[in-house]
Amino acid sequence: MALSAIPTFEVERWMDDYQPSAKYDIGETCAASISIDELKDLSEDKNSNPLQLSRKMTYGDIRGSDKLRSNLANLYSARSPSPLPMDNVMIMPGAIAANFCLFYSLLRKGDHVICHYPTYQQLYSAPATLGVEVTLWKTDQEKNWQLDLQALRVMIRPETRMIIINNPNNPTGVVLGRSFLVELIEIAREHDLILFSDEVYRPLFHGISPMNANFPPSILSMGYEKAIATGSMSKAYALAGIRVGWIASRSREIIDACAHARDYTNISVSQLDDQIASFATSPDCIHSLLARNIKLAKTNILILSSFIERHRWACDWLKPVAGTTAFVRFCSQGDPVDDVELCKRMHEKIGVLMCPGSRCFGSNIDYKGYVRMGYVCETEVLEKGLAELEKFMKSDYKQVPLAQ
């Protein structure tokens, strides 16, 4: 008997099935995780401690501590003409909870949303489970993974309520630049639409400079009242284990609506998690933490790029400029291989974990031959994993079937 109509969350199921037994995990999408001791060492204040062990373990501040919300509000205010109040930030147990909360709060059956694609499956599957109609705003490598604004205009209907983007993008590592965002906001404003940007990989920019005229600001820095951003300590901040994410918006009404719905799912985040996140995002620590992760990304993308160049006979990509993921296309004599079978064989034969693009990001229809790699792991893991993959390419790759 079927107990649920909820669709399988393909990338999370894949990771759950294959990650525990992988020898070389280059499917993980977090910057290489750090310990609390390592976090303390990164802080400029060597006398500070992430945890206040004498504090009573109550529920704590329901919407998140003032310190953490203030730290995050300051980050959104840095390149904005108007500061973001800390009350416009609400702390959640991870960005995945933040995303679901805002869908549950702001969408209802009969609404229509338009979602960036490919992207993290939750962003289009979760609204669909609520009875919302979803139109996928598709792009591909031949378009440099950029979205077509004219196509967006055609998709908008009277019942359209929200546009969803993922910037920087998972799985491609591509960014939607400032000029694009300016036009996107004009369209959203014209139709009075909520504009939601999943920014969990921000600010891990390693291939585009903040001095670049088209460097992408946060959606909250662009003056649109109905813009929402979600973020997380997991990806760019290398602290997935503390389970801290957030919802931020220029609209206090949106934050209050999310808080109202949130009462039904979780009262507050762990005080311990909040304290560690507050420490990591403090002025004494955040710059060193991000510098460590950006340096790791820059080092590792060169290693992965060298591998791709040596295997151009089989591999193709658009080199990522941000985040932790790359979307690499594997072909045989110009035709895409079966990426699911490729990933299974890599796991079985050489212990390398990657995620098949067609299953995890293409609804088993699109992006055949693509594999998502997470390359901001420990450098040694990436080097050893790619060394094993190089052997596989010589000995076993030609036996991988083509995509059907």
BELQUI-V473468 format. One record per residue. N is the residue number from 1. PSI is psi in radians with two decimals (999 if undefined). OMEGA is omega in degrees with one decimal (999 if undefined). Layout:
BEGIN
n: {N | N}
psi: {PSI | PSI}
omega: {OMEGA | OMEGA}
END
This chain:
BEGIN
n: {1 | 2 | 3 | 4 | 5 | 6 | 7 | 8 | 9 | 10 | 11 | 12 | 13 | 14 | 15 | 16 | 17 | 18 | 19 | 20 | 21 | 22 | 23 | 24 | 25 | 26 | 27 | 28 | 29 | 30 | 31 | 32 | 33 | 34 | 35 | 36 | 37 | 38 | 39 | 40 | 41 | 42 | 43 | 44 | 45 | 46 | 47 | 48 | 49 | 50 | 51 | 52 | 53 | 54 | 55 | 56 | 57 | 58 | 59 | 60 | 61 | 62 | 63 | 64 | 65 | 66 | 67 | 68 | 69 | 70 | 71 | 72 | 73 | 74 | 75 | 76 | 77 | 78 | 79 | 80 | 81 | 82 | 83 | 84 | 85 | 86 | 87 | 88 | 89 | 90 | 91 | 92 | 93 | 94 | 95 | 96 | 97 | 98 | 99 | 100 | 101 | 102 | 103 | 104 | 105 | 106 | 107 | 108 | 109 | 110 | 111 | 112 | 113 | 114 | 115 | 116 | 117 | 118 | 119 | 120 | 121 | 122 | 123 | 124 | 125 | 126 | 127 | 128 | 129 | 130 | 131 | 132 | 133 | 134 | 135 | 136 | 137 | 138 | 139 | 140 | 141 | 142 | 143 | 144 | 145 | 146 | 147 | 148 | 149 | 150 | 151 | 152 | 153 | 154 | 155 | 156 | 157 | 158 | 159 | 160 | 161 | 162 | 163 | 164 | 165 | 166 | 167 | 168 | 169 | 170 | 171 | 172 | 173 | 174 | 175 | 176 | 177 | 178 | 179 | 180 | 181 | 182 | 183 | 184 | 185 | 186 | 187 | 188 | 189 | 190 | 191 | 192 | 193 | 194 | 195 | 196 | 197 | 198 | 199 | 200 | 201 | 202 | 203 | 204 | 205 | 206 | 207 | 208 | 209 | 210 | 211 | 212 | 213 | 214 | 215 | 216 | 217 | 218 | 219 | 220 | 221 | 222 | 223 | 224 | 225 | 226 | 227 | 228 | 229 | 230 | 231 | 232 | 233 | 234 | 235 | 236 | 237 | 238 | 239 | 240 | 241 | 242 | 243 | 244 | 245 | 246 | 247 | 248 | 249 | 250 | 251 | 252 | 253 | 254 | 255 | 256 | 257 | 258 | 259 | 260 | 261 | 262 | 263 | 264 | 265 | 266 | 267 | 268 | 269 | 270 | 271 | 272 | 273 | 274 | 275 | 276 | 277 | 278 | 279 | 280 | 281 | 282 | 283 | 284 | 285 | 286 | 287 | 288 | 289 | 290 | 291 | 292 | 293 | 294 | 295 | 296 | 297 | 298 | 299 | 300 | 301 | 302 | 303 | 304 | 305 | 306 | 307 | 308 | 309 | 310 | 311 | 312 | 313 | 314 | 315 | 316 | 317 | 318 | 319 | 320 | 321 | 322 | 323 | 324 | 325 | 326 | 327 | 328 | 329 | 330 | 331 | 332 | 333 | 334 | 335 | 336 | 337 | 338 | 339 | 340 | 341 | 342 | 343 | 344 | 345 | 346 | 347 | 348 | 349 | 350 | 351 | 352 | 353 | 354 | 355 | 356 | 357 | 358 | 359 | 360 | 361 | 362 | 363 | 364 | 365 | 366 | 367 | 368 | 369 | 370 | 371 | 372 | 373 | 374 | 375 | 376 | 377 | 378 | 379 | 380 | 381 | 382 | 383 | 384 | 385 | 386 | 387 | 388 | 389 | 390 | 391 | 392 | 393 | 394 | 395 | 396 | 397 | 398 | 399 | 400 | 401 | 402 | 403 | 404}
psi: {2.25 | 2.25 | -0.29 | 2.51 | 0.09 | 2.23 | 2.66 | 2.30 | 1.64 | -0.77 | -0.65 | -0.64 | -0.71 | -0.81 | -0.71 | -0.64 | -0.63 | -0.40 | -0.74 | -0.54 | 0.08 | 2.46 | -0.64 | 1.81 | 1.65 | 0.66 | -0.32 | 2.51 | 0.11 | 2.54 | 2.49 | 2.12 | 2.61 | 2.79 | 2.95 | -0.64 | -0.74 | -0.66 | -0.75 | -0.70 | -0.47 | -0.37 | 2.47 | -0.43 | 1.69 | -0.16 | -0.06 | 2.79 | 2.30 | -0.51 | 2.32 | 1.62 | -0.25 | -0.13 | 2.40 | 2.43 | 1.15 | -3.07 | -0.45 | -2.92 | 2.19 | -0.76 | 0.11 | 2.64 | 2.66 | -0.68 | -0.84 | -0.79 | -0.63 | -0.74 | -0.78 | -0.71 | -0.65 | -0.63 | -0.74 | -0.37 | -0.24 | -0.72 | 0.49 | 2.51 | -0.33 | 2.27 | 2.57 | 2.14 | 2.57 | -0.44 | -0.11 | 0.25 | 2.32 | 2.24 | 2.41 | 2.81 | 1.28 | 2.70 | -0.49 | -0.64 | -0.65 | -0.80 | -0.83 | -0.69 | -0.76 | -0.58 | -0.82 | -0.59 | -0.64 | -0.23 | 2.66 | 2.86 | 2.33 | -0.29 | 2.86 | 2.36 | 2.73 | 2.19 | 2.25 | 2.40 | 2.22 | 2.69 | -3.08 | 2.20 | -0.57 | -0.59 | -0.38 | -0.49 | -0.67 | -0.82 | -0.66 | -0.61 | -0.29 | 0.11 | 0.28 | 2.41 | 2.31 | 2.24 | 2.21 | 2.18 | 1.55 | 2.56 | 3.06 | 3.05 | -0.56 | -0.36 | 0.28 | 0.51 | 0.40 | 2.57 | 2.59 | 1.96 | -0.53 | -0.66 | -0.65 | -0.79 | -0.65 | -0.55 | -0.43 | 2.35 | 3.00 | -0.56 | 0.02 | 2.30 | -0.48 | 2.50 | 2.34 | 2.18 | 2.85 | 1.87 | 1.95 | 2.73 | 2.41 | 2.05 | -0.04 | -0.42 | 0.22 | 2.67 | 2.66 | 2.03 | 3.06 | -0.84 | -0.69 | -0.81 | -0.63 | -0.82 | -0.67 | -0.75 | -0.65 | -0.73 | -0.79 | -0.75 | -0.72 | -0.63 | 0.10 | 0.88 | 2.58 | 2.34 | 1.90 | 2.16 | 2.01 | 1.95 | 0.65 | -0.39 | 0.04 | 2.43 | 0.90 | 1.29 | 2.09 | -0.13 | 0.17 | 2.32 | 2.53 | -0.33 | -0.24 | 2.29 | -0.42 | 0.29 | 2.32 | 2.04 | 2.90 | 2.59 | -0.41 | -0.18 | 0.15 | 0.24 | 0.27 | 2.12 | -0.61 | 0.44 | 2.49 | 2.43 | 2.48 | 2.64 | 3.12 | 2.68 | -0.04 | -0.84 | -1.28 | -0.40 | -0.03 | 0.51 | 0.92 | -0.49 | -0.26 | -0.17 | 1.10 | 2.20 | -3.04 | 2.79 | 2.34 | 2.49 | 2.67 | -0.29 | 2.00 | -0.53 | -0.71 | -0.77 | -0.75 | -0.65 | -0.72 | -0.66 | -0.65 | -0.78 | -0.57 | -0.50 | -0.43 | -0.16 | -0.73 | 2.45 | -0.83 | 2.96 | 2.85 | 2.35 | -0.67 | -0.76 | -0.76 | -0.75 | -0.76 | -0.75 | -0.67 | -0.73 | -0.81 | -0.57 | 0.09 | 2.73 | -0.47 | -0.33 | -0.62 | -0.66 | -0.72 | -0.67 | -0.84 | -0.65 | -0.70 | -0.77 | -0.64 | -0.72 | -0.75 | -0.76 | -0.75 | -0.69 | -0.84 | -0.55 | -0.52 | -0.68 | -0.79 | -0.70 | -0.70 | -0.71 | -0.81 | -0.78 | -0.61 | -0.26 | 0.62 | -0.34 | -0.30 | -0.42 | 2.56 | 2.57 | 2.96 | 2.03 | 2.24 | 2.67 | -0.09 | 2.90 | -2.70 | 0.05 | 2.63 | 2.51 | 1.82 | 2.27 | 2.23 | 2.23 | 2.87 | 1.97 | 0.71 | -0.19 | 2.45 | 2.43 | 2.95 | 1.76 | -0.54 | -0.81 | -0.67 | -0.83 | -0.65 | -0.76 | -0.66 | -0.71 | -0.78 | -0.75 | -0.60 | 0.01 | 0.36 | 2.26 | 2.16 | 2.95 | 2.26 | 2.23 | -0.72 | -0.66 | -0.79 | -0.37 | -0.05 | 0.29 | 0.53 | 0.29 | -0.90 | 2.86 | 0.69 | 2.42 | -0.21 | 2.55 | 2.33 | 2.22 | 2.44 | 1.90 | 0.02 | 0.67 | -3.05 | 2.36 | -0.70 | -0.68 | -0.77 | -0.81 | -0.79 | -0.69 | -0.76 | -0.55 | -0.73 | -0.68 | -0.63 | -0.73 | -0.73 | -0.71 | -0.57 | -0.59 | -0.60 | -0.25 | -0.67 | -0.24 | -0.15 | 2.24 | 2.80 | 2.74 | 2.55 | 999}
omega: {178.7 | -178.4 | -174.2 | 175.5 | -179.1 | -179.6 | 176.9 | 176.5 | -162.8 | -176.3 | 178.5 | 177.3 | 178.9 | -179.5 | -179.2 | -177.6 | -168.9 | -175.9 | -175.8 | -176.3 | -180.0 | 176.4 | 180.0 | -174.6 | 171.2 | 170.6 | -179.6 | -174.1 | 175.6 | 166.3 | -174.0 | -170.9 | 179.3 | 176.2 | 176.6 | 176.8 | 178.1 | 178.1 | 177.7 | -179.5 | 179.9 | -176.8 | 175.9 | 178.1 | -174.2 | 179.0 | -178.0 | -179.5 | -179.4 | -174.1 | 173.2 | -170.3 | 178.6 | -177.3 | 177.3 | -176.9 | 170.9 | 174.1 | -176.7 | -179.5 | -171.5 | -178.5 | -177.0 | -176.7 | 176.6 | -177.5 | -178.0 | -179.3 | 177.6 | 177.1 | -178.0 | 177.4 | 178.3 | 177.6 | 179.1 | -177.3 | -170.0 | -177.1 | -177.2 | 177.8 | 179.0 | -179.2 | 174.4 | 177.9 | -179.0 | 178.9 | 175.4 | 175.4 | 176.9 | -177.2 | -178.8 | 177.1 | -179.2 | 178.0 | -179.9 | 174.9 | 177.8 | -180.0 | -177.9 | 180.0 | -177.5 | 174.5 | -178.9 | -176.1 | -165.1 | -177.6 | 177.7 | -179.1 | -178.6 | 175.2 | 177.3 | 175.8 | 177.6 | -171.7 | 169.0 | -177.2 | 10.7 | 176.8 | 176.8 | -169.7 | -178.9 | -172.5 | 174.9 | -179.5 | -179.6 | 176.2 | -179.1 | 179.2 | 178.3 | -179.5 | 179.2 | 176.2 | -175.2 | 170.2 | 180.0 | 179.0 | -167.2 | 170.2 | -179.2 | -174.7 | 179.7 | 174.6 | -176.0 | 178.7 | 177.9 | -178.1 | -176.4 | -177.4 | 176.5 | 175.9 | 177.9 | -178.7 | -179.9 | -176.6 | -173.4 | -178.9 | 175.7 | -177.5 | 178.1 | -176.3 | -171.8 | 168.3 | -176.3 | 174.0 | 179.0 | -168.8 | -1.2 | -170.2 | 166.3 | 26.2 | -165.0 | -174.5 | 179.6 | 175.7 | 170.4 | -169.4 | -176.3 | -176.3 | 176.1 | -177.2 | 177.3 | 179.4 | 179.2 | 179.1 | 177.0 | 178.8 | 179.3 | 179.9 | 179.8 | -176.9 | 178.8 | -176.8 | 168.9 | 177.8 | -176.3 | 178.2 | 172.2 | -173.9 | -174.5 | 179.5 | 175.6 | 6.9 | -178.5 | 178.7 | -176.4 | -178.7 | 176.8 | -174.4 | 173.0 | 177.9 | 177.3 | -176.7 | -178.8 | 176.3 | -174.1 | 171.9 | 169.8 | 178.7 | -179.5 | -177.2 | -169.4 | 167.7 | 179.5 | -173.5 | -174.2 | 175.2 | 177.4 | 171.8 | 168.5 | 180.0 | -172.8 | 172.3 | -170.3 | -167.3 | -176.3 | -174.9 | 170.6 | -176.7 | -178.9 | -174.9 | -179.8 | 175.0 | 176.5 | 172.3 | -178.9 | 169.8 | 177.2 | -179.9 | 171.9 | -179.0 | 175.9 | 177.9 | 178.4 | 179.4 | 179.7 | 177.6 | 177.9 | 178.7 | 179.3 | -180.0 | -177.9 | 179.5 | -177.2 | -174.4 | 176.7 | -175.7 | -178.4 | 172.1 | 178.4 | 175.4 | -179.9 | 178.3 | 179.7 | -179.7 | -179.7 | 178.2 | 177.9 | 178.1 | -175.9 | -177.6 | 178.8 | 178.9 | -179.0 | -170.6 | -166.7 | -176.6 | 177.8 | -179.7 | -179.8 | 178.0 | 178.1 | -175.8 | 177.6 | 176.8 | 178.5 | 179.5 | -179.7 | 178.1 | -172.6 | 179.8 | 176.3 | 178.6 | 179.7 | 179.5 | 177.7 | 177.6 | -179.1 | -178.1 | 178.9 | -176.4 | 179.4 | 176.3 | -178.9 | -170.4 | 177.8 | 179.5 | 162.9 | -172.5 | -179.8 | 175.8 | -177.3 | 178.0 | -173.0 | -171.6 | 174.1 | 179.7 | -171.6 | -179.7 | 178.5 | -178.5 | 172.4 | -176.6 | 175.0 | -179.0 | -178.6 | 176.0 | 175.5 | -173.5 | 178.2 | 179.2 | 177.8 | -178.5 | 177.6 | -178.2 | 176.7 | 179.4 | -176.1 | -171.1 | -174.3 | 175.8 | -179.5 | 178.9 | 168.4 | -176.2 | -180.0 | -174.6 | -175.6 | 179.6 | -170.4 | -176.5 | -175.1 | 177.4 | -179.2 | -179.4 | -174.6 | 172.2 | 176.7 | -177.6 | -178.5 | 176.4 | 174.6 | 175.1 | 171.5 | -168.0 | -179.2 | 172.2 | 172.4 | -176.0 | -179.9 | 178.7 | 179.0 | -178.3 | -178.7 | 178.6 | 179.1 | 175.7 | 176.8 | 178.9 | 177.9 | 176.6 | 179.7 | -178.7 | -179.8 | -170.3 | -169.5 | -171.5 | -176.0 | 177.7 | 179.2 | -177.7 | 174.7 | 176.1 | 179.5 | 999}
END
